[in-house]
Amino acid sequence: PKQQKKFKQLMLHRIKWAEEQACKDGTDQGEKVENKCMLVWEGSVVHRNFGDIVFKLCPTETFAREFFRKRGVEHYWDLVYGMSVLEASEDS
């Protein structure tokens, strides 16, 4: 649908993710963490698991996993987490 296409365009192309970089420890000093947005999965599902698109702040991995588990899509978190682990190992 049209709105999903516009949201994807916004997230992947229009937002400048690298504008502000944060440090891992939350201070101005230390190792910088690069902000970025990646498309992990795109497709159709039989049943809608989420309502309107909203941003959810999840302070821990456990909290994020629980958020997805409550909606029956825990495998989405596993997919994203697996990609981040692979990316981190490639950077090392």
C-alpha distances in whole Angstrom, upper triangle without the diagonal:
4,6,6,6,9,10,11,13,15,16,17,18,19,21,24,25,28,30,31,33,34,37,37,40,38,41,41,43,42,40,37,33,31,27,24,21,20,17,18,16,12,11,11,14,15,16,14,17,16,15,14,14,17,20,23,26,28,31,32,31,32,30,27,28,28,25,23,26,26,22,23,21,24,24,21,24,26,24,23,27,28,26,28,32,31,30,33,36,35,36,39
4,6,5,6,9,10,11,12,14,16,16,16,19,22,23,27,28,30,31,33,36,37,39,38,40,40,42,42,39,36,33,30,26,24,20,20,17,19,18,14,14,14,17,19,19,17,19,18,17,15,14,17,20,23,26,28,32,33,32,33,31,28,29,30,27,25,28,28,24,26,24,27,26,23,25,28,26,25,28,30,28,29,32,32,31,34,36,35,36,39
4,5,5,6,9,10,10,12,14,15,15,16,20,21,25,25,27,29,30,33,34,36,34,37,37,39,39,37,33,30,28,24,21,18,18,16,18,17,14,14,15,17,19,18,16,17,15,14,11,10,14,16,19,23,25,28,30,29,31,28,25,27,27,24,23,26,25,22,24,22,25,25,21,23,26,24,23,26,28,26,27,31,31,30,32,35,34,34,38
4,5,5,6,9,10,11,12,14,14,16,19,19,23,24,26,27,29,32,32,34,33,35,36,38,37,35,31,28,25,22,19,16,15,13,15,13,10,11,12,14,17,16,14,15,13,13,11,10,13,15,18,21,23,26,27,26,28,26,23,24,25,22,20,23,23,20,21,19,22,21,18,20,23,20,19,23,25,23,24,27,27,26,29,32,31,31,35
4,5,5,6,9,10,11,12,13,15,18,19,22,24,26,27,29,32,32,35,34,36,36,38,37,35,31,28,25,22,19,15,15,12,15,14,11,12,13,16,19,19,17,19,17,17,15,13,16,17,20,23,25,28,29,28,30,28,25,26,28,25,23,26,26,23,24,22,24,23,20,22,24,22,21,24,25,23,24,28,27,26,29,31,30,31,34
4,5,5,6,9,10,10,10,12,16,17,21,21,23,25,27,30,31,34,32,34,34,36,36,34,30,27,24,21,18,15,15,14,17,16,14,15,17,19,22,22,19,20,18,17,14,12,15,16,20,22,25,28,29,29,31,29,25,27,28,25,24,27,27,24,26,24,26,25,22,23,26,24,22,25,27,24,25,29,29,27,30,32,31,31,35
4,5,5,6,9,10,10,11,14,15,19,20,21,23,24,27,28,31,29,31,31,34,33,31,27,24,22,18,15,12,13,12,14,14,13,14,16,18,21,20,17,18,15,15,12,9,11,12,16,18,21,24,25,25,27,25,22,23,25,22,20,24,24,21,23,21,23,22,19,20,23,21,19,22,24,22,22,26,26,24,27,30,29,29,32
4,5,5,6,8,9,11,14,14,17,19,21,22,24,27,27,30,29,31,31,33,32,29,26,23,20,17,14,10,10,8,11,11,10,12,15,17,20,20,18,18,16,17,14,11,13,14,17,19,21,24,25,24,26,25,21,23,25,22,20,24,25,22,23,20,22,21,17,19,21,18,17,20,22,19,20,24,23,22,24,27,26,26,29
4,6,5,6,7,9,12,13,16,18,20,22,24,27,28,31,29,31,31,33,32,30,26,23,20,17,14,11,12,11,14,15,13,16,18,21,24,24,21,22,20,20,17,14,16,16,20,22,24,26,28,27,29,28,24,26,28,25,24,27,28,25,27,24,25,24,21,22,24,22,20,23,24,21,22,26,25,23,26,28,27,27,30
4,6,6,5,6,10,11,15,15,17,19,21,25,26,29,27,29,28,30,30,28,24,22,18,15,13,10,12,12,15,16,15,18,20,22,25,25,22,22,20,19,16,13,14,14,17,19,22,24,26,26,28,26,23,25,27,24,23,27,27,25,27,24,25,25,21,22,25,22,20,23,25,22,22,26,26,23,25,29,27,27,30
4,6,6,6,9,9,13,14,16,17,19,22,23,26,24,26,26,28,27,25,21,18,16,12,9,7,9,9,12,14,13,17,19,21,24,24,21,20,18,18,16,12,13,12,15,16,19,21,23,22,25,23,20,22,24,21,20,24,25,23,24,21,22,22,18,19,21,19,16,19,21,18,18,22,22,20,22,25,24,23,27
4,6,7,9,9,12,14,16,17,19,22,23,26,25,27,27,28,27,25,21,18,15,12,9,6,7,8,11,13,13,16,19,22,25,25,23,22,21,21,19,15,16,15,18,19,21,23,24,23,26,25,22,24,26,23,22,26,27,25,26,23,23,22,19,19,21,18,16,19,20,17,17,21,20,18,20,23,22,21,25
4,6,8,9,12,13,16,18,20,24,25,28,26,28,27,29,28,26,22,20,16,13,11,9,10,11,15,16,16,19,22,25,28,28,26,26,24,24,21,18,19,18,21,22,24,26,27,27,30,28,25,27,30,27,26,30,31,28,30,26,27,26,22,23,25,22,20,22,24,20,20,24,23,21,23,26,24,23,27
4,6,9,12,12,15,17,20,23,25,28,26,27,26,28,28,26,22,20,17,14,12,11,13,14,18,19,19,22,24,27,30,29,27,27,24,24,21,17,18,17,20,21,24,26,28,27,30,29,26,28,30,27,27,31,31,29,31,28,29,28,24,25,27,25,22,25,26,23,23,26,26,23,25,28,27,25,29
4,6,9,9,11,14,16,20,21,24,22,24,23,25,25,23,19,17,14,11,9,9,12,14,17,19,19,22,25,27,30,29,26,26,23,23,20,16,16,15,18,18,21,22,24,25,28,26,23,26,28,25,25,29,29,28,30,27,27,27,23,23,25,23,20,22,24,22,20,24,25,22,23,26,25,24,27
4,6,6,9,11,14,17,20,22,20,21,20,22,22,20,16,15,11,9,8,10,13,15,18,21,22,25,28,30,33,32,30,29,26,26,23,20,19,17,19,19,22,23,25,25,28,27,24,27,29,27,27,31,32,30,32,29,29,28,25,24,26,24,21,23,25,22,20,24,24,20,22,25,24,22,25
4,6,7,8,11,14,16,19,17,19,18,20,19,17,13,11,8,5,5,7,11,14,16,19,21,24,27,29,32,31,28,27,25,25,23,19,18,15,17,17,19,19,21,22,25,24,21,24,26,24,24,28,29,28,29,26,26,26,22,21,23,22,18,19,21,19,17,20,21,17,18,22,21,19,22
4,6,6,10,13,15,18,16,17,16,17,17,15,11,10,6,6,7,10,13,16,19,22,23,27,30,32,35,35,32,31,28,29,26,23,21,19,20,19,21,21,23,23,27,26,23,26,29,27,27,31,32,31,32,29,29,28,25,24,25,23,20,21,23,20,17,20,21,17,18,21,20,17,20
4,7,10,13,16,19,16,17,15,17,17,16,12,12,9,8,10,13,16,19,22,25,26,30,32,34,37,37,34,32,30,30,27,23,22,19,21,20,22,22,24,25,28,27,25,28,31,29,29,33,34,33,35,32,31,31,27,26,28,27,23,24,26,23,21,24,25,21,21,25,23,21,24
4,7,10,13,15,13,13,11,14,15,14,10,10,8,8,11,14,17,20,23,26,27,31,33,35,38,37,34,32,29,30,27,24,21,18,20,18,20,19,22,23,26,25,24,27,29,27,28,31,32,32,34,31,30,30,27,25,27,26,23,23,25,23,20,23,24,21,20,24,23,20,23
4,7,10,12,10,11,10,11,11,10,6,6,6,6,10,13,17,20,22,25,27,31,34,35,38,37,34,32,30,30,28,25,23,19,20,17,19,18,20,21,24,24,22,25,28,26,27,30,32,31,33,30,29,29,26,24,26,25,21,21,23,21,18,20,22,18,17,21,21,17,19
4,7,9,7,8,8,9,9,9,6,6,7,8,12,15,18,21,23,26,28,32,34,35,38,37,34,32,29,30,28,25,22,19,19,16,17,15,17,19,22,21,20,23,26,25,26,29,30,30,32,29,28,28,25,23,25,24,21,20,23,21,18,20,21,19,17,21,21,18,19
4,5,5,6,6,7,6,6,4,6,9,10,14,17,20,24,24,28,30,34,36,37,40,39,36,33,31,33,31,28,25,21,21,17,18,15,17,18,22,22,21,24,26,26,27,29,31,32,33,31,29,29,27,24,25,25,21,20,23,21,18,19,21,18,16,19,20,17,18
4,6,8,9,9,7,6,6,6,10,11,15,18,20,23,23,27,30,33,35,35,39,37,35,32,30,32,30,27,25,21,20,16,16,13,14,15,19,19,19,21,23,23,25,27,29,30,31,28,26,27,24,21,22,23,19,18,20,19,15,16,19,17,14,17,19,16,16
4,6,9,8,7,8,9,10,13,15,18,21,23,26,26,30,33,36,38,38,41,40,37,34,32,33,32,29,26,22,21,17,17,14,15,17,19,20,20,23,24,25,26,28,30,31,33,30,28,29,27,24,25,26,22,21,23,23,19,19,22,20,18,20,22,19,19
4,7,8,9,10,10,10,13,14,17,20,23,26,27,30,32,36,38,38,41,39,36,33,31,32,30,27,24,21,19,16,16,13,15,18,20,20,20,23,25,24,26,29,30,31,33,31,28,30,27,24,26,27,23,22,24,24,20,21,24,22,20,23,24,21,22
4,5,7,10,10,12,15,16,19,22,25,29,29,33,35,39,41,41,44,42,40,37,34,35,34,30,27,24,23,19,20,17,19,21,24,24,24,27,28,28,30,32,34,35,36,34,32,33,31,28,29,30,26,25,28,27,23,24,27,24,22,25,26,23,23
4,7,9,9,11,14,15,19,22,25,29,30,34,36,39,42,42,46,44,41,39,36,37,35,32,29,25,25,21,22,20,22,24,27,26,26,29,31,31,32,35,36,37,39,36,34,35,32,30,31,31,28,27,29,28,24,25,27,24,22,25,26,22,23
4,7,8,11,14,17,20,24,26,30,31,34,37,40,43,44,47,45,43,40,38,39,37,34,31,27,27,23,24,21,22,24,27,27,27,30,32,32,33,36,37,38,40,37,35,35,33,30,31,32,28,27,29,27,24,24,26,24,21,24,24,21,21
4,6,9,13,15,19,22,25,28,29,32,35,39,41,42,45,44,41,39,37,38,37,33,31,27,26,23,23,20,21,22,25,26,26,28,30,30,32,34,36,37,38,35,33,33,31,28,29,29,26,24,26,24,21,21,23,21,18,20,21,18,17
4,7,10,13,16,19,21,25,25,29,32,36,38,39,42,42,39,37,35,36,35,32,29,26,25,22,21,19,20,21,24,25,24,26,29,29,30,32,34,35,36,33,31,30,28,26,26,26,23,21,22,21,18,18,20,17,14,17,17,14,14
4,6,9,13,16,19,22,23,27,30,33,36,37,40,39,37,35,33,34,32,29,27,23,23,20,20,18,19,20,24,24,23,25,28,28,28,31,33,33,34,31,29,29,27,24,25,25,21,20,22,20,17,18,19,16,14,17,17,14,15
4,6,10,13,15,19,20,23,26,30,32,33,37,36,33,31,29,31,29,25,23,20,20,17,17,16,17,17,21,21,20,22,25,24,25,28,30,30,31,28,26,26,23,21,22,21,17,17,18,17,13,15,16,13,12,15,15,12,14
4,6,10,12,16,18,21,24,27,30,31,35,34,32,30,28,29,28,24,22,19,19,18,18,18,19,19,22,22,20,23,26,25,25,28,30,29,30,27,26,25,22,20,22,20,17,17,18,16,13,15,16,13,12,16,15,12,15
4,7,10,14,15,19,21,25,27,29,32,31,29,27,25,26,24,20,19,15,16,15,16,16,17,18,21,21,18,21,24,22,22,26,27,27,28,25,24,23,20,19,20,19,15,16,18,15,13,16,17,14,14,17,17,15,18
4,7,10,12,16,18,21,24,26,29,29,26,25,23,24,22,19,18,15,16,16,17,18,19,18,22,21,18,20,23,22,21,25,26,25,26,23,22,21,18,17,19,17,13,15,16,13,12,15,16,12,14,17,16,15,18
4,7,9,12,14,18,21,22,26,25,23,22,20,21,19,16,15,13,15,15,16,18,19,18,21,20,17,19,22,20,19,22,24,23,24,20,20,19,16,15,17,15,12,14,15,12,12,15,16,13,15,18,17,17,20
4,6,9,11,15,18,20,24,24,22,21,20,21,20,17,17,15,17,17,18,20,20,18,21,21,17,19,22,20,18,22,24,22,22,19,19,17,14,14,15,12,10,12,13,10,10,14,14,12,14,17,16,16,19
4,6,7,11,15,16,20,21,19,18,18,19,18,15,16,15,17,18,19,21,21,19,22,22,18,19,21,20,17,21,23,20,20,17,17,15,12,13,15,11,10,13,14,11,12,16,15,14,17,19,18,19,22
4,7,10,14,15,19,19,18,17,17,19,19,16,17,16,17,18,18,20,20,17,20,20,16,16,19,18,15,18,20,18,18,14,14,12,9,10,11,8,7,10,11,8,10,13,13,13,16,18,17,18,21
4,7,10,11,15,16,15,15,15,18,18,16,17,17,18,20,20,23,22,19,21,21,17,17,20,18,15,18,20,17,16,13,14,11,9,11,12,9,9,13,13,11,14,17,16,16,19,21,20,22,25
4,7,10,14,15,14,14,15,17,17,15,17,18,19,22,22,25,25,22,24,23,20,20,22,20,17,19,21,18,17,14,16,14,11,14,15,12,13,16,17,15,17,20,20,19,23,24,24,25,28
4,7,10,12,12,13,14,17,17,16,19,20,21,24,24,27,27,25,26,25,22,21,23,21,17,20,21,18,17,14,17,14,12,16,17,14,15,19,19,18,20,23,22,23,26,27,27,29,32
4,7,9,9,11,13,15,16,16,19,21,22,25,25,29,28,26,26,26,22,21,23,21,17,19,20,16,15,13,17,15,13,17,18,16,18,21,21,21,23,26,25,26,29,30,30,32,35
4,6,7,9,11,14,16,16,19,21,21,24,24,28,27,25,25,24,21,20,20,19,15,16,17,13,12,11,14,13,12,16,17,16,18,21,21,21,24,26,26,27,29,31,31,33,35
4,7,9,12,14,17,18,21,23,23,27,26,30,29,27,27,26,23,21,22,20,17,17,17,14,13,12,16,15,15,19,20,19,21,24,24,24,27,29,29,30,33,34,35,36,39
4,6,9,11,14,16,18,21,21,24,24,28,27,25,25,23,21,20,19,17,15,15,15,11,11,11,15,15,15,18,19,19,20,23,24,25,27,29,30,30,33,35,35,37,39
4,6,8,10,12,15,17,18,21,21,25,25,23,23,21,19,18,18,15,13,14,13,10,10,10,14,15,14,17,19,18,19,22,23,24,25,28,29,29,31,34,34,35,38
4,7,10,11,13,15,15,18,18,22,22,20,19,18,15,15,14,12,9,11,10,6,7,8,11,12,11,14,16,16,17,19,21,22,23,25,27,27,29,31,32,33,36
4,7,8,9,12,12,16,16,20,20,19,19,17,14,15,14,11,10,12,11,7,10,10,13,14,12,14,17,17,17,20,22,22,23,26,27,27,29,31,32,33,35
4,7,9,12,13,16,18,21,22,22,22,19,17,18,17,13,13,15,13,11,13,14,16,18,16,17,21,21,20,23,25,25,26,29,30,30,32,34,35,35,38
4,6,10,12,16,18,21,23,23,23,20,18,19,19,15,15,18,16,14,17,16,19,20,17,19,22,22,21,23,26,25,26,29,30,29,31,34,35,35,37
4,7,10,13,15,19,21,20,21,18,16,18,18,14,14,17,16,14,17,15,17,19,15,16,20,19,18,20,23,22,22,26,27,26,28,31,31,31,34
4,6,10,12,16,18,18,19,16,14,17,17,13,14,17,16,14,17,16,18,19,16,16,20,20,18,20,23,22,22,25,27,26,27,30,31,30,33
4,7,10,13,15,16,17,14,12,15,16,12,13,17,16,15,18,17,17,19,15,15,19,18,16,18,21,20,19,22,24,23,24,27,28,27,30
4,6,10,12,13,14,11,9,12,12,9,11,14,14,14,17,15,15,17,15,13,17,18,15,16,20,20,18,21,24,23,23,26,28,27,29
4,6,9,11,12,9,8,12,13,10,13,16,16,16,19,17,17,19,16,14,17,18,15,16,19,19,17,20,23,22,21,25,26,25,27
4,6,7,9,6,5,9,10,8,11,13,14,15,17,16,14,17,15,12,15,16,14,13,17,18,16,18,21,20,20,23,25,24,26
4,7,9,7,8,11,12,11,14,16,17,18,20,19,17,19,17,14,17,18,16,14,18,19,16,18,21,21,19,22,25,24,24
4,5,5,6,9,10,11,13,14,16,18,19,17,15,17,16,12,14,16,14,12,16,17,15,15,19,19,18,20,23,22,23
4,5,5,6,9,10,11,12,14,16,17,15,12,14,13,9,11,13,11,9,12,14,12,13,16,17,16,18,21,21,21
4,5,5,6,9,10,10,12,15,15,14,11,14,14,10,12,15,14,11,15,17,15,16,19,20,19,21,24,24,25
4,6,5,6,9,10,11,13,14,14,12,14,14,11,13,16,14,13,17,18,17,18,21,22,21,24,26,26,27
4,5,5,7,9,10,11,13,11,9,12,10,7,10,13,11,10,14,15,14,16,19,19,19,22,24,24,25
4,5,5,6,9,10,10,9,6,9,9,6,8,11,11,10,13,15,14,15,18,19,19,22,24,24,26
4,5,5,6,9,10,10,8,11,11,9,12,15,14,13,16,19,18,19,22,23,23,25,28,28,29
4,6,6,7,9,9,8,12,11,9,12,15,14,14,17,19,18,20,23,23,24,26,28,28,30
4,5,5,6,5,5,8,7,7,10,12,12,12,15,17,17,19,21,22,23,25,27,27,29
4,5,5,6,5,8,9,9,11,13,14,14,16,19,19,20,22,24,25,26,28,29,31
4,6,8,8,12,12,12,14,17,17,17,20,22,22,23,26,27,28,30,32,33,34
4,6,8,11,10,11,14,15,16,17,20,21,22,24,26,27,28,30,31,32,34
4,6,8,9,11,12,14,15,17,18,20,21,23,24,26,27,29,30,32,33
4,5,6,8,9,10,12,13,15,16,18,19,21,22,24,26,27,28,30
4,5,5,7,9,10,11,12,15,16,17,19,20,21,23,25,26,28
4,5,5,6,9,10,10,12,14,15,16,18,20,21,23,24,26
4,5,5,6,9,10,11,13,14,16,17,19,20,22,23,25
4,5,5,6,8,10,11,12,14,15,16,18,20,21,23
4,6,5,6,9,10,10,12,14,15,17,18,20,21
4,6,5,6,9,10,11,12,14,16,17,19,21
4,5,5,6,9,10,11,12,14,15,17,19
4,5,5,6,9,10,11,12,14,15,17
4,5,5,6,9,10,11,13,14,16
4,5,5,6,9,10,11,12,15
4,5,5,6,9,10,11,13
4,5,5,6,9,10,11
4,5,5,6,9,10
4,5,5,6,9
4,5,5,6
4,5,5
4,6
4
